[in-house]
């Protein structure tokens, strides 16, 4: 999960980029992805755009659901 959690020095964290990457690879819309985790689409959009940082428990849930390390 370290690669999933890593941050870079750019505007968007690696977490933000990886949330979008895993969602698009799996072919899941922001709305469906959000519903799977009990959130709304605006939350996912904010995370992917780097406007907000997700809580660690959410990141762990993503990692567990998709088998990420």
Secondary structure, 3 states (H helix, E strand, C coil): CHHHHCCCCCCCCHHHHHHHHHHHHCCCCHHHHHHHCCCCHHHHHHHHHCCCCCCHHHHHHHHHHHCCC
